[in-house]
């Protein structure tokens, strides 16, 4: 497994990251622990989680459960030192707690870090990320009607200075090693980078935003920033919640899939706004490229992220050990120039299908 550095942190991780957001709902504890061990055996030592997990559904009663599952494995196995663990401060983005959850601030960070450390049964978090910007975000389909006029630049700058001071204190205490953002923009990231340059706190080393063959908002300004500032993209939903595997084509809803579970629990079945009239023709175009070149479509989607011209690591999730084993096959796949050219053509024909 190829290894890459997270930004300028000096922390080396595997070129693929194991996502954990189904652990505790769709994925039972024993299966989650088996996934960690199988991933490590394959060379994947980077695991991403969050206080908000598990999802599908997200609920107030399960907040932190995934961190607990990982912590139980650390305690049982004694192998904490073999894993680079990333987690996130919840902030107000989840909307699952009645009355909302506290805004990210210097007041909430110490308690949030302590909570994650306790649940993970560790004394240090390798990468600590802010799950949502306090000022709001255009991610999760909000880009279609994004309006920044409600933002207050002075308030944002004050917030960043406040949070950076708290993060620096956590670094000095040895409780976090590196700092990252999630669901951020180019302008927002520049403000955090500028604050670090002023000596206010740790430098951003990673950005966890959605990115896949179907969702390529990152490709322009954020890609340029990532390259020049050495901020590594941690691409979540690189398989577009399973759409790029082809399993939902022609109206199929496999048992145990995210769409099936959402429907069974009374949730929406649009996969977070990803199911649209245009998405299935777009998926079909990518499936045809994979078929024509004899590449597994899951491997093609993950390899595409790993071959971007900016630093990028796909975070892939698996509800079962078999799915994990399948996804790991992408590590040995290199897409040819012909395949990449056809992907570009498909992207032009099917831009932003959701």
Secondary structure as GFF3:
##gff-version 3
##sequence-region A 1 354
A	DSSP	beta_strand	3	5	.	.	.	ID=ss1
A	DSSP	beta_strand	12	14	.	.	.	ID=ss2
A	DSSP	beta_strand	16	19	.	.	.	ID=ss3
A	DSSP	alpha_helix	29	41	.	.	.	ID=ss4
A	DSSP	beta_strand	46	48	.	.	.	ID=ss5
A	DSSP	three_ten_helix	60	62	.	.	.	ID=ss6
A	DSSP	alpha_helix	65	77	.	.	.	ID=ss7
A	DSSP	three_ten_helix	80	82	.	.	.	ID=ss8
A	DSSP	beta_strand	84	89	.	.	.	ID=ss9
A	DSSP	alpha_helix	106	120	.	.	.	ID=ss10
A	DSSP	beta_strand	125	130	.	.	.	ID=ss11
A	DSSP	three_ten_helix	142	145	.	.	.	ID=ss12
A	DSSP	three_ten_helix	148	150	.	.	.	ID=ss13
A	DSSP	alpha_helix	153	173	.	.	.	ID=ss14
A	DSSP	beta_strand	176	182	.	.	.	ID=ss15
A	DSSP	alpha_helix	186	197	.	.	.	ID=ss16
A	DSSP	beta_strand	204	208	.	.	.	ID=ss17
A	DSSP	three_ten_helix	217	219	.	.	.	ID=ss18
A	DSSP	alpha_helix	221	229	.	.	.	ID=ss19
A	DSSP	beta_strand	232	236	.	.	.	ID=ss20
A	DSSP	three_ten_helix	243	245	.	.	.	ID=ss21
A	DSSP	three_ten_helix	249	251	.	.	.	ID=ss22
A	DSSP	alpha_helix	258	264	.	.	.	ID=ss23
A	DSSP	alpha_helix	279	293	.	.	.	ID=ss24
A	DSSP	alpha_helix	297	306	.	.	.	ID=ss25
A	DSSP	beta_strand	312	316	.	.	.	ID=ss26
A	DSSP	alpha_helix	321	328	.	.	.	ID=ss27
A	DSSP	three_ten_helix	329	332	.	.	.	ID=ss28
A	DSSP	alpha_helix	337	349	.	.	.	ID=ss29
###
